[in-house]
Amino acid sequence: MSDASPPLRYDLSIIESWITPGSRVLGLGCGDGELLAALKHRKQVVETGIEIDEALVARCIQRGLTVVQGDINEEVKDYPDGFFDYVICSQTLQQAYDPKAIIGEMLRVGKCAVVSFPNFCHWRIRFQMMASGHVPRTRELPFEWYDTPNIRVLSLKDFRRFAKEVGFTILKEAAINTQDMGNSGTEVRLLPNIRATYGIYLIGR
């Protein structure tokens, strides 16, 4: 199928590299299925997705993916413990009403989970807020305060502290910057909480 060949967005390519071939994968808020399609064709995973947007679900089905329409907070409860090898929540955690609950469900139904989110403590965001006195807008966060889907503001340091407080383990992580509309990027190893635009984490119990 044609969806097997196009290169993935940079952050999604990192997630793809962490997934073991042939595994069972659940994508929460899977969007148009770009990542699930790549995993299905390149790594032969058994894929399932949950997405609330009807148009995006239709796109997933066109790609030949198994995706259900619904709220991830409710639909994930239907799966038994340990049913999946990986549960992926890509750039959705900052939109969750109860991040602790959704991560708890991810680690209940999955052996491992992958989460990623924009870093709200990137230096450009800090500078914009200090210089303008307004809620910042960036390439990664292109919304006004009144129409943003993001209801949580977190940094890479916040997520590490959250892991300790909630009691899950960070198994692998990548702090990244992206360019070319997200199609290319680099990993950030020096001062990632200031210099990285996104954080990606593989977590376990």
C-alpha positions, -999 to +999 in steps of 0.1 A: +000+000+000+011+036-006+011+044+031+041+021+037+067+042+019+064+079+029+089+090+056+074+096+090+074+129+108+106+130+129+090+125+163+070+095+150+101+080+135+117+079+170+086+062+184+087+037+155+123+028+163+113+018+199+086-006+188+095-043+186+084-060+153+053-082+155+040-066+187+005-056+196+001-018+196-027+005+207-027+041+195-046+065+217-057+096+198-041+081+167-051+109+144-051+100+107-031+068+114+003+079+101+022+061+128+000+030+130+002+025+093+040+027+093+042+002+122+018-021+105+036-022+072+072-018+083+071-037+116+041-060+111+025-050+143-011-059+152-026-024+154-056-010+171-064+027+173-089+049+192-097+083+177-126+107+185-126+126+152-149+109+127-130+122+096-097+110+110-112+076+117-124+074+081-088+082+070-075+054+092-099+029+077-089+040+042-053+031+053-065-004+062-062+001+100-083-012+128-095+020+145-126+027+166-142+061+171-146+072+207-131+089+237-098+074+247-105+079+284-136+055+281-127+032+252-094+021+267-113+007+297-127-021+275-094-039+270-081-065+295-049-062+315-017-066+296-035-071+262-010-048+243+028-047+242+028-010+236+002+018+241+011+050+223-002+085+232+016+109+209+012+146+215-021+141+233-011+140+270-013+178+273-049+176+262-060+150+287-083+160+316-068+134+339-032+125+328-027+103+359-057+082+350-049+078+314-013+068+320-026+043+346-049+028+320-021+027+294+001+008+318-027-015+328-036-026+292+000-023+279+033-038+290+049-005+280+036+029+270+049+058+249+040+094+255+051+126+239+042+162+243+054+198+235+078+212+260+062+244+274+095+255+290+114+258+257+134+290+256+113+306+229+082+302+250+099+317+280+112+346+260+079+354+243+061+355+276+087+377+293+090+401+263+054+404+253+034+397+285+011+375+264+005+337+263+031+326+237+024+312+202+051+291+185+053+267+155+047+239+179+019+257+198+002+278+172-030+285+192-045+315+210-054+309+246-091+308+238-090+281+211-061+259+222-068+221+227-040+221+252-053+222+288-021+211+305+012+230+306+042+208+313+079+206+308+104+178+306+113+183+342+076+183+352+071+149+335+101+134+353+088+146+387+053+133+377+069+099+371+083+098+406+051+110+422+028+086+403+052+057+405+061+046+369+095+042+354+110+060+324+127+033+303+139+055+274+136+091+265+143+115+237+143+153+238+141+167+203+138+198+181+121+196+147+125+215+115+109+214+080+073+212+094+083+184+117+097+162+089+133+164+102+149+171+135+177+165+160+180+151+195+189+176+222+212+163+249+225+196+264+200+215+286+169+197+271+144+214+293+153+247+278+164+237+243+140+209+233+106+216+217+093+180+224+098+152+248+092+115+240+092+088+267+090+051+269+076+042+303+067+011+323+054+001+357 
